[in-house]
Amino acid sequence: MPIHVRLARLLGERKLRAAELSRRTGINKNTVSALWNERSSRIGFDTLEKLCRELHCEVGDIIEYVSDDDLSTETDNDRDA
């Protein structure tokens, strides 16, 4: 899927656990876990707002579009390494 959720990276950079993020934002632990593991197929605006407010970031820091061309280039580069 060309849409990636970068929540794991953001929390790692901030040394913040998913359970703590859930507690601070009121977002259900299962929702945070699904986003962390990139198993979610959708995300509500209210959830995005809570995440942005708590993490002091923009929506584009949380979700990212990666085109199919970029994905194939990454795969080609991995094979060359």
Order of alpha helices (4+ residues) and beta strands (2+ residues): beta-alpha-alpha-alpha-alpha-alpha-beta-alpha
